[in-house]
Amino acid sequence: MEPQFLNAISSTTVCNFFYTFSIVYAIIFVGAVIGLLGVFSTGGMMKTITGRTLSVQLVLTALIGGINMLFMYIVCDRALLTKSAGKEGFFGRRN
């Protein structure tokens, strides 16, 4: 199903690509959570429309970052290891 020229790319390379992006999304997630805690810690900020808007934006950023972080990791951990029978890429624990 994939083109022939893509067969030269190993599953390890693809796993490392998705794992790198899962780390980037983890950093975005942590930054959004820290920002949200900062907005909540300043009590006067939540009384303004700017504070409420910023908190909604940070919650959405944290949700998107967290979901993307998990799915980028799962792409490698489940889908790619199943295809290569666990011989390349990250080795996750199977239940």
C-alpha positions in Angstrom: 0.0 0.0 0.0 2.9 2.4 0.6 5.1 3.5 -2.3 8.3 1.6 -2.9 10.6 4.6 -2.1 9.2 4.7 1.4 10.3 1.1 2.2 13.8 2.3 2.8 12.7 4.2 5.9 12.9 1.9 8.9 10.3 1.7 11.6 12.9 2.9 14.1 13.2 6.2 12.2 9.4 6.6 12.1 9.2 5.7 15.8 11.9 8.3 16.7 10.0 10.9 14.7 6.7 10.3 16.5 8.5 10.0 19.8 10.2 13.4 19.3 6.8 15.0 18.6 5.3 13.4 21.7 8.0 15.1 23.7 7.3 18.4 22.0 3.6 18.0 22.8 4.4 17.1 26.4 6.3 20.3 26.8 3.4 22.2 25.4 1.0 20.4 27.8 3.2 21.2 30.8 3.6 24.8 29.8 -0.2 25.2 29.4 -0.8 23.6 32.8 1.8 25.9 34.5 0.2 28.9 32.8 -3.2 27.9 33.9 -2.0 27.5 37.5 -0.5 31.0 37.2 -3.8 32.5 36.0 -5.7 30.8 38.9 -3.1 31.8 41.5 -3.7 35.5 40.7 -7.2 35.9 42.1 -7.9 39.2 40.4 -7.1 37.9 37.0 -10.1 35.6 37.0 -12.5 38.5 37.5 -11.6 40.0 34.2 -12.7 38.9 30.8 -9.1 38.6 29.7 -8.3 36.2 32.6 -11.3 34.0 31.7 -10.5 34.0 28.1 -6.8 33.1 28.8 -7.9 30.3 31.1 -10.2 28.8 28.5 -7.4 29.1 25.9 -4.9 27.4 28.3 -7.4 24.6 29.0 -7.9 23.9 25.3 -4.1 24.1 24.7 -3.5 21.6 27.5 -6.2 19.2 26.2 -4.9 19.3 22.6 -1.3 19.0 23.7 -2.1 16.1 26.1 -4.2 14.2 23.5 -1.6 14.7 20.8 1.2 13.6 23.1 -0.5 10.4 23.9 -1.5 9.6 20.3 2.0 10.3 18.9 3.4 7.9 21.4 0.8 5.2 20.7 1.3 5.4 17.0 4.8 4.1 17.5 4.2 1.9 20.5 1.3 -0.1 19.1 0.9 0.3 15.3 4.5 0.2 14.2 5.6 -2.5 16.6 2.8 -4.7 15.5 3.8 -4.4 11.9 7.5 -5.1 12.6 6.8 -7.8 15.2 8.7 -5.9 17.9 12.1 -6.1 16.2 12.5 -2.3 15.7 11.5 0.9 17.4 10.4 1.3 21.0 9.6 -1.8 23.0 6.4 -1.3 25.1 5.0 -3.7 27.7 2.1 -5.7 26.4 -0.7 -6.9 28.6 
